[in-house]
């Protein structure tokens, strides 16, 4: 799942995204990546 996310979804860290100016879509994407990473580490 993480490899699919990496290929499909844009990298926001490469764009130097400022979290205080992120749109709701970008915040949702960050939350989704955090959720996937957290669950992958728990397994």
N, CA, C and O atoms as a Maestro MAE file, in Angstrom:
{
 s_m_m2io_version
 :::
 2.0.0
}

f_m_ct {
 s_m_title
 :::
 protein
 m_atom[172] {
  # First column is atom index #
  i_m_mmod_type
  r_m_x_coord
  r_m_y_coord
  r_m_z_coord
  i_m_residue_number
  s_m_chain_name
  s_m_pdb_residue_name
  s_m_pdb_atom_name
  i_m_atomic_number
  :::
  1 25 0.825 -1.196 0.000 1 A "UNK " " N  " 7
  2 3 0.000 0.000 0.000 1 A "UNK " " CA " 6
  3 2 0.866 1.255 0.000 1 A "UNK " " C  " 6
  4 15 0.571 2.221 -0.704 1 A "UNK " " O  " 8
  5 25 1.933 1.236 0.791 2 A "UNK " " N  " 7
  6 3 2.798 2.415 0.860 2 A "UNK " " CA " 6
  7 2 3.489 2.675 -0.468 2 A "UNK " " C  " 6
  8 15 3.666 3.828 -0.860 2 A "UNK " " O  " 8
  9 25 3.882 1.616 -1.162 3 A "UNK " " N  " 7
  10 3 4.557 1.813 -2.445 3 A "UNK " " CA " 6
  11 2 3.605 2.386 -3.492 3 A "UNK " " C  " 6
  12 15 4.015 3.183 -4.337 3 A "UNK " " O  " 8
  13 25 2.334 1.982 -3.439 4 A "UNK " " N  " 7
  14 3 1.332 2.538 -4.355 4 A "UNK " " CA " 6
  15 2 1.124 4.017 -4.056 4 A "UNK " " C  " 6
  16 15 1.054 4.835 -4.973 4 A "UNK " " O  " 8
  17 25 1.026 4.357 -2.782 5 A "UNK " " N  " 7
  18 3 0.865 5.765 -2.399 5 A "UNK " " CA " 6
  19 2 2.043 6.601 -2.891 5 A "UNK " " C  " 6
  20 15 1.863 7.721 -3.369 5 A "UNK " " O  " 8
  21 25 3.243 6.049 -2.770 6 A "UNK " " N  " 7
  22 3 4.438 6.779 -3.161 6 A "UNK " " CA " 6
  23 2 4.442 7.065 -4.662 6 A "UNK " " C  " 6
  24 15 4.872 8.134 -5.095 6 A "UNK " " O  " 8
  25 25 3.963 6.106 -5.449 7 A "UNK " " N  " 7
  26 3 3.960 6.284 -6.900 7 A "UNK " " CA " 6
  27 2 2.834 7.205 -7.365 7 A "UNK " " C  " 6
  28 15 3.016 7.978 -8.306 7 A "UNK " " O  " 8
  29 25 1.680 7.131 -6.717 8 A "UNK " " N  " 7
  30 3 0.490 7.824 -7.206 8 A "UNK " " CA " 6
  31 2 0.355 9.231 -6.637 8 A "UNK " " C  " 6
  32 15 0.064 10.172 -7.374 8 A "UNK " " O  " 8
  33 25 0.560 9.378 -5.362 9 A "UNK " " N  " 7
  34 3 0.303 10.658 -4.701 9 A "UNK " " CA " 6
  35 2 1.513 11.585 -4.776 9 A "UNK " " C  " 6
  36 15 2.650 11.113 -4.775 9 A "UNK " " O  " 8
  37 25 1.287 12.888 -4.840 10 A "UNK " " N  " 7
  38 3 2.400 13.833 -4.935 10 A "UNK " " CA " 6
  39 2 3.177 13.937 -3.625 10 A "UNK " " C  " 6
  40 15 2.625 13.740 -2.542 10 A "UNK " " O  " 8
  41 25 4.450 14.246 -3.742 11 A "UNK " " N  " 7
  42 3 5.286 14.437 -2.562 11 A "UNK " " CA " 6
  43 2 5.204 15.898 -2.128 11 A "UNK " " C  " 6
  44 15 5.638 16.795 -2.851 11 A "UNK " " O  " 8
  45 25 4.651 16.124 -0.961 12 A "UNK " " N  " 7
  46 3 4.496 17.503 -0.486 12 A "UNK " " CA " 6
  47 2 5.763 18.002 0.198 12 A "UNK " " C  " 6
  48 15 5.979 19.211 0.277 12 A "UNK " " O  " 8
  49 25 6.602 17.101 0.693 13 A "UNK " " N  " 7
  50 3 7.838 17.537 1.338 13 A "UNK " " CA " 6
  51 2 8.836 18.072 0.314 13 A "UNK " " C  " 6
  52 15 9.624 18.963 0.631 13 A "UNK " " O  " 8
  53 25 8.812 17.545 -0.902 14 A "UNK " " N  " 7
  54 3 9.702 18.059 -1.944 14 A "UNK " " CA " 6
  55 2 9.300 19.463 -2.365 14 A "UNK " " C  " 6
  56 15 10.140 20.244 -2.812 14 A "UNK " " O  " 8
  57 25 8.021 19.787 -2.224 15 A "UNK " " N  " 7
  58 3 7.528 21.115 -2.605 15 A "UNK " " CA " 6
  59 2 7.678 22.117 -1.461 15 A "UNK " " C  " 6
  60 15 7.303 23.281 -1.601 15 A "UNK " " O  " 8
  61 25 8.227 21.664 -0.324 16 A "UNK " " N  " 7
  62 3 8.402 22.532 0.853 16 A "UNK " " CA " 6
  63 2 7.080 23.150 1.286 16 A "UNK " " C  " 6
  64 15 6.967 24.366 1.441 16 A "UNK " " O  " 8
  65 25 6.090 22.299 1.477 17 A "UNK " " N  " 7
  66 3 4.758 22.752 1.852 17 A "UNK " " CA " 6
  67 2 4.753 23.315 3.269 17 A "UNK " " C  " 6
  68 15 5.266 22.689 4.196 17 A "UNK " " O  " 8
  69 25 4.176 24.491 3.427 18 A "UNK " " N  " 7
  70 3 3.998 25.105 4.743 18 A "UNK " " CA " 6
  71 2 2.653 24.622 5.290 18 A "UNK " " C  " 6
  72 15 1.613 24.890 4.688 18 A "UNK " " O  " 8
  73 25 2.662 23.918 6.416 19 A "UNK " " N  " 7
  74 3 1.433 23.338 6.954 19 A "UNK " " CA " 6
  75 2 0.403 24.392 7.342 19 A "UNK " " C  " 6
  76 15 -0.798 24.123 7.299 19 A "UNK " " O  " 8
  77 25 0.847 25.575 7.715 20 A "UNK " " N  " 7
  78 3 -0.105 26.615 8.089 20 A "UNK " " CA " 6
  79 2 -0.861 27.168 6.868 20 A "UNK " " C  " 6
  80 15 -1.915 27.786 7.021 20 A "UNK " " O  " 8
  81 25 -0.330 26.947 5.675 21 A "UNK " " N  " 7
  82 3 -0.973 27.427 4.452 21 A "UNK " " CA " 6
  83 2 -1.513 26.301 3.585 21 A "UNK " " C  " 6
  84 15 -1.932 26.538 2.452 21 A "UNK " " O  " 8
  85 25 -1.508 25.089 4.101 22 A "UNK " " N  " 7
  86 3 -1.967 23.936 3.326 22 A "UNK " " CA " 6
  87 2 -3.484 23.965 3.167 22 A "UNK " " C  " 6
  88 15 -4.210 24.387 4.067 22 A "UNK " " O  " 8
  89 25 -3.945 23.509 2.009 23 A "UNK " " N  " 7
  90 3 -5.381 23.417 1.771 23 A "UNK " " CA " 6
  91 2 -5.928 22.182 2.480 23 A "UNK " " C  " 6
  92 15 -5.167 21.345 2.964 23 A "UNK " " O  " 8
  93 25 -7.236 22.079 2.536 24 A "UNK " " N  " 7
  94 3 -7.852 20.920 3.194 24 A "UNK " " CA " 6
  95 2 -7.487 19.630 2.475 24 A "UNK " " C  " 6
  96 15 -7.308 18.591 3.111 24 A "UNK " " O  " 8
  97 25 -7.375 19.694 1.147 25 A "UNK " " N  " 7
  98 3 -6.992 18.517 0.376 25 A "UNK " " CA " 6
  99 2 -5.579 18.073 0.746 25 A "UNK " " C  " 6
  100 15 -5.323 16.879 0.900 25 A "UNK " " O  " 8
  101 25 -4.663 19.032 0.890 26 A "UNK " " N  " 7
  102 3 -3.284 18.706 1.244 26 A "UNK " " CA " 6
  103 2 -3.201 18.162 2.663 26 A "UNK " " C  " 6
  104 15 -2.440 17.229 2.919 26 A "UNK " " O  " 8
  105 25 -3.968 18.727 3.588 27 A "UNK " " N  " 7
  106 3 -3.977 18.214 4.958 27 A "UNK " " CA " 6
  107 2 -4.556 16.804 5.007 27 A "UNK " " C  " 6
  108 15 -4.080 15.960 5.766 27 A "UNK " " O  " 8
  109 25 -5.572 16.553 4.206 28 A "UNK " " N  " 7
  110 3 -6.132 15.207 4.124 28 A "UNK " " CA " 6
  111 2 -5.126 14.216 3.581 28 A "UNK " " C  " 6
  112 15 -5.059 13.079 4.046 28 A "UNK " " O  " 8
  113 25 -4.346 14.635 2.606 29 A "UNK " " N  " 7
  114 3 -3.307 13.781 2.045 29 A "UNK " " CA " 6
  115 2 -2.223 13.475 3.082 29 A "UNK " " C  " 6
  116 15 -1.748 12.343 3.174 29 A "UNK " " O  " 8
  117 25 -1.844 14.466 3.844 30 A "UNK " " N  " 7
  118 3 -0.849 14.266 4.913 30 A "UNK " " CA " 6
  119 2 -1.384 13.300 5.957 30 A "UNK " " C  " 6
  120 15 -0.663 12.415 6.417 30 A "UNK " " O  " 8
  121 25 -2.648 13.468 6.331 31 A "UNK " " N  " 7
  122 3 -3.260 12.571 7.320 31 A "UNK " " CA " 6
  123 2 -3.327 11.142 6.789 31 A "UNK " " C  " 6
  124 15 -3.075 10.195 7.533 31 A "UNK " " O  " 8
  125 25 -3.663 10.976 5.509 32 A "UNK " " N  " 7
  126 3 -3.729 9.638 4.900 32 A "UNK " " CA " 6
  127 2 -2.359 8.963 4.913 32 A "UNK " " C  " 6
  128 15 -2.250 7.786 5.257 32 A "UNK " " O  " 8
  129 25 -1.320 9.698 4.542 33 A "UNK " " N  " 7
  130 3 0.034 9.130 4.546 33 A "UNK " " CA " 6
  131 2 0.477 8.778 5.962 33 A "UNK " " C  " 6
  132 15 1.132 7.755 6.164 33 A "UNK " " O  " 8
  133 25 0.136 9.595 6.928 34 A "UNK " " N  " 7
  134 3 0.472 9.299 8.313 34 A "UNK " " CA " 6
  135 2 -0.229 8.027 8.772 34 A "UNK " " C  " 6
  136 15 0.382 7.184 9.429 34 A "UNK " " O  " 8
  137 25 -1.491 7.884 8.434 35 A "UNK " " N  " 7
  138 3 -2.278 6.706 8.800 35 A "UNK " " CA " 6
  139 2 -1.674 5.430 8.200 35 A "UNK " " C  " 6
  140 15 -1.526 4.422 8.891 35 A "UNK " " O  " 8
  141 25 -1.332 5.485 6.918 36 A "UNK " " N  " 7
  142 3 -0.741 4.323 6.254 36 A "UNK " " CA " 6
  143 2 0.602 3.965 6.874 36 A "UNK " " C  " 6
  144 15 0.880 2.791 7.121 36 A "UNK " " O  " 8
  145 25 1.439 4.975 7.128 37 A "UNK " " N  " 7
  146 3 2.755 4.720 7.702 37 A "UNK " " CA " 6
  147 2 2.635 4.149 9.109 37 A "UNK " " C  " 6
  148 15 3.347 3.207 9.458 37 A "UNK " " O  " 8
  149 25 1.748 4.707 9.915 38 A "UNK " " N  " 7
  150 3 1.567 4.243 11.288 38 A "UNK " " CA " 6
  151 2 1.091 2.789 11.311 38 A "UNK " " C  " 6
  152 15 1.584 1.987 12.104 38 A "UNK " " O  " 8
  153 25 0.154 2.456 10.459 39 A "UNK " " N  " 7
  154 3 -0.355 1.083 10.431 39 A "UNK " " CA " 6
  155 2 0.675 0.115 9.869 39 A "UNK " " C  " 6
  156 15 0.700 -1.047 10.275 39 A "UNK " " O  " 8
  157 25 1.512 0.549 8.962 40 A "UNK " " N  " 7
  158 3 2.547 -0.329 8.414 40 A "UNK " " CA " 6
  159 2 3.598 -0.623 9.486 40 A "UNK " " C  " 6
  160 15 4.135 -1.729 9.545 40 A "UNK " " O  " 8
  161 25 3.888 0.353 10.322 41 A "UNK " " N  " 7
  162 3 4.881 0.136 11.376 41 A "UNK " " CA " 6
  163 2 4.333 -0.716 12.507 41 A "UNK " " C  " 6
  164 15 5.096 -1.424 13.164 41 A "UNK " " O  " 8
  165 25 3.032 -0.667 12.748 42 A "UNK " " N  " 7
  166 3 2.424 -1.464 13.801 42 A "UNK " " CA " 6
  167 2 2.356 -2.950 13.442 42 A "UNK " " C  " 6
  168 15 2.313 -3.804 14.327 42 A "UNK " " O  " 8
  169 25 2.347 -3.251 12.149 43 A "UNK " " N  " 7
  170 3 2.224 -4.647 11.726 43 A "UNK " " CA " 6
  171 2 3.474 -5.443 11.939 43 A "UNK " " C  " 6
  172 15 3.509 -6.633 11.626 43 A "UNK " " O  " 8
  :::
 }
 m_bond[171] {
  # First column is bond index #
  i_m_from
  i_m_to
  i_m_order
  :::
  1 1 2 1
  2 2 3 1
  3 3 4 2
  4 3 5 1
  5 5 6 1
  6 6 7 1
  7 7 8 2
  8 7 9 1
  9 9 10 1
  10 10 11 1
  11 11 12 2
  12 11 13 1
  13 13 14 1
  14 14 15 1
  15 15 16 2
  16 15 17 1
  17 17 18 1
  18 18 19 1
  19 19 20 2
  20 19 21 1
  21 21 22 1
  22 22 23 1
  23 23 24 2
  24 23 25 1
  25 25 26 1
  26 26 27 1
  27 27 28 2
  28 27 29 1
  29 29 30 1
  30 30 31 1
  31 31 32 2
  32 31 33 1
  33 33 34 1
  34 34 35 1
  35 35 36 2
  36 35 37 1
  37 37 38 1
  38 38 39 1
  39 39 40 2
  40 39 41 1
  41 41 42 1
  42 42 43 1
  43 43 44 2
  44 43 45 1
  45 45 46 1
  46 46 47 1
  47 47 48 2
  48 47 49 1
  49 49 50 1
  50 50 51 1
  51 51 52 2
  52 51 53 1
  53 53 54 1
  54 54 55 1
  55 55 56 2
  56 55 57 1
  57 57 58 1
  58 58 59 1
  59 59 60 2
  60 59 61 1
  61 61 62 1
  62 62 63 1
  63 63 64 2
  64 63 65 1
  65 65 66 1
  66 66 67 1
  67 67 68 2
  68 67 69 1
  69 69 70 1
  70 70 71 1
  71 71 72 2
  72 71 73 1
  73 73 74 1
  74 74 75 1
  75 75 76 2
  76 75 77 1
  77 77 78 1
  78 78 79 1
  79 79 80 2
  80 79 81 1
  81 81 82 1
  82 82 83 1
  83 83 84 2
  84 83 85 1
  85 85 86 1
  86 86 87 1
  87 87 88 2
  88 87 89 1
  89 89 90 1
  90 90 91 1
  91 91 92 2
  92 91 93 1
  93 93 94 1
  94 94 95 1
  95 95 96 2
  96 95 97 1
  97 97 98 1
  98 98 99 1
  99 99 100 2
  100 99 101 1
  101 101 102 1
  102 102 103 1
  103 103 104 2
  104 103 105 1
  105 105 106 1
  106 106 107 1
  107 107 108 2
  108 107 109 1
  109 109 110 1
  110 110 111 1
  111 111 112 2
  112 111 113 1
  113 113 114 1
  114 114 115 1
  115 115 116 2
  116 115 117 1
  117 117 118 1
  118 118 119 1
  119 119 120 2
  120 119 121 1
  121 121 122 1
  122 122 123 1
  123 123 124 2
  124 123 125 1
  125 125 126 1
  126 126 127 1
  127 127 128 2
  128 127 129 1
  129 129 130 1
  130 130 131 1
  131 131 132 2
  132 131 133 1
  133 133 134 1
  134 134 135 1
  135 135 136 2
  136 135 137 1
  137 137 138 1
  138 138 139 1
  139 139 140 2
  140 139 141 1
  141 141 142 1
  142 142 143 1
  143 143 144 2
  144 143 145 1
  145 145 146 1
  146 146 147 1
  147 147 148 2
  148 147 149 1
  149 149 150 1
  150 150 151 1
  151 151 152 2
  152 151 153 1
  153 153 154 1
  154 154 155 1
  155 155 156 2
  156 155 157 1
  157 157 158 1
  158 158 159 1
  159 159 160 2
  160 159 161 1
  161 161 162 1
  162 162 163 1
  163 163 164 2
  164 163 165 1
  165 165 166 1
  166 166 167 1
  167 167 168 2
  168 167 169 1
  169 169 170 1
  170 170 171 1
  171 171 172 2
  :::
 }
}
